[in-house]
Amino acid sequence: MKRTFQDIWTALLMGLVLPGCVMNAAASLSRGAPPAEETVAVTETQAAKPERASGLSVCLRLPDGTSAQLDMDAYLVSVMLAEMPASFGSEALKAQAVAARTYTLKASVTGGKHADGSVCTDPGCCQGYLDQESYLKKGGTQEGIDRIRRAVDATSGYVLTYGGELIEATYFSCSGGRTEDAVAVWGTDFPYLRSVESPGEEQAAHDSDTLIFTQDQIREALGRDLEGPPQTWFGETLYTEGDGVASMVIGGEAYTGTWLRETLGLPSTAFTVEVRMEQIVFQTRGYGHRVGMSQYGADAMADKGWQYEQILSHYYPGTELVLWESFAVQ
């Protein structure tokens, strides 16, 4: 039977959730302007600076097979060091902090991908994680750490909800100009994970990419002995609401865009194909699954003066920004 969040809150306080790695959920309170309708609903005034929500913690699965219980906001600093450039605008960093916190707490109260409420350090599974010492060794700066920590502190305790539930706060690098519907990628529809425009991403390293394959590489990837000139291989292509490939006919057989992306190692499902002499050229736009918040898009919005609440409202339409403590005890 589905638990109410009052039940979950009580269980968290009594240590009945996440055996061996309990999350103590006691959160504290914590630039051209965009159109007014993009503002997000907030349950508490943000005039006062939020206090650090040190009561929240997270169970982290480490690469060596062990696990550790970390303070939520300290954990989020390391997530953001791995997931978003510290040079991004402060409002984009704040939006990322809220998304990452929401993702983590959603896993905690529902079990997440590991079924026990924990999160791992694999960005392909859960979220990336880079401790501060490793970040500095990789060329990062203390200034970068401080910028990210300020973003985490400024949003401490805030999460995104929809219809009284924590959302699936997915995010990715860049979209190529438009995000994707969740249903087009995962087959599951979420009313707040809809395709939206995401302009200003031209500075992203993977705004567009060109990948070149030989005919034999395509045959091997598809596991088929395609015959005739490659110009005749590619047939009808159907597109998604987010301008990604829904399906493409190759050699008379239809393949989904998600399958082709995974099989061919494409940056995204937003691609076109062109045959040039003996080469088969895939031109892609964006990087990642393209569902939820585009990090480069968020940075472009921050550069234009958007506040983090407005960025979140744009990429997760219809959601509400709330303090975890006030939400969890409802």
Stockholm file with secondary structure:
# STOCKHOLM 1.0

chainA/1-330         MKRTFQDIWTALLMGLVLPGCVMNAAASLSRGAPPAEETVAVTETQAAKPERASGLSVCLRLPDGTSAQLDMDAYLVSVMLAEMPASFGSEALKAQAVAARTYTLKASVTGGKHADGSVCTDPGCCQGYLDQESYLKKGGTQEGIDRIRRAVDATSGYVLTYGGELIEATYFSCSGGRTEDAVAVWGTDFPYLRSVESPGEEQAAHDSDTLIFTQDQIREALGRDLEGPPQTWFGETLYTEGDGVASMVIGGEAYTGTWLRETLGLPSTAFTVEVRMEQIVFQTRGYGHRVGMSQYGADAMADKGWQYEQILSHYYPGTELVLWESFAVQ
#=GR chainA/1-330 SS CCCCHHHHHHHHHHTCSSTTSCCCCCCCCCCCCCCGGGCCEESSCCSSCCCCCTTCEEEEECTTSCEEEEEHHHHHHHHHHHHSCTTSCHHHHHHHHHHHHHHHHHHHHHCTTTTSSCEESCTTTSCCCCCHHHHHHTTCCHHHHHHHHHHHHHTTTEEEEETTEECCCCEESBCSSBCCCHHHHHSCCCTTSCCCBCCCCTTSTTSEEEEEEEHHHHHHHHTSCCCSCGGGTEEEEEECTTSCEEEEEETTEEEEHHHHHHHHTCSCSCEEEEEETTEEEEEEESBSCCCSEEHHHHHHHHHTTCCHHHHHHHHSTTCEEEEHHHHHTC
#=GC SS_cons         CCCCHHHHHHHHHHTCSSTTSCCCCCCCCCCCCCCGGGCCEESSCCSSCCCCCTTCEEEEECTTSCEEEEEHHHHHHHHHHHHSCTTSCHHHHHHHHHHHHHHHHHHHHHCTTTTSSCEESCTTTSCCCCCHHHHHHTTCCHHHHHHHHHHHHHTTTEEEEETTEECCCCEESBCSSBCCCHHHHHSCCCTTSCCCBCCCCTTSTTSEEEEEEEHHHHHHHHTSCCCSCGGGTEEEEEECTTSCEEEEEETTEEEEHHHHHHHHTCSCSCEEEEEETTEEEEEEESBSCCCSEEHHHHHHHHHTTCCHHHHHHHHSTTCEEEEHHHHHTC
//
